[in-house]
Amino acid sequence: MRTSTTLRRTAAVMLSAAALTATVGAAPAAAATVGATGTAPTCVAGWVTKGTITQTGHARNDCSYRVRVKIVWAFGADGPCHTLNPGDRATSKVAIQPRRFDGINNC
């Protein structure tokens, strides 16, 4: 009897975790809309160039509309928000270590 109750509780916890994962997994689809927080639209290009001591994150607006984006860095503060008209570019420079370029997000 005790094993049956434990199995039911374990199953309930696993179902709850699966439902939460499914909900979180659906979030990036909404992020592609203009003005949403999260990943920038696919028409915004992002890349990094690395020097000896610093690295520079780049963002370029290839969209047909204005976007507000920031360059995202791991292990520290992200770059500031930039308003980019079509064709505009923005950069953010940080130390090469321990930072890592994590992409472009809306802001």
Phi, psi and omega in degrees: 000317181295320179296321179297317179295317179297318179296319179295318179295317179298317179297320180296318179295317180295321177295319178297317179296320179295320179295319179295317179298319179296321179293313180295321180296336180278345185300318183300333179297322179287336184292340182285347180285152181295134176089351179282148175278154182115206184300136179292161178301156182294344178278002173259118181274141177223139179202170181230143171242139184243133173256198180283321185246329182236165172227149183238125174271138182239144173227137178227130180273105175261010179281167177268009182221165180286141177229155172244116184225162172224153177271128187260131179239139173278154174065038177163187183289146175283166175291167179288164176287140178234137171265119183244121171283165179308129180089346181286158179232157174219154178225160175214125184249133179221171175295149182293324180238141359267015187291154178220134177291123182246007174112198183238132177238156170290157173215000000 
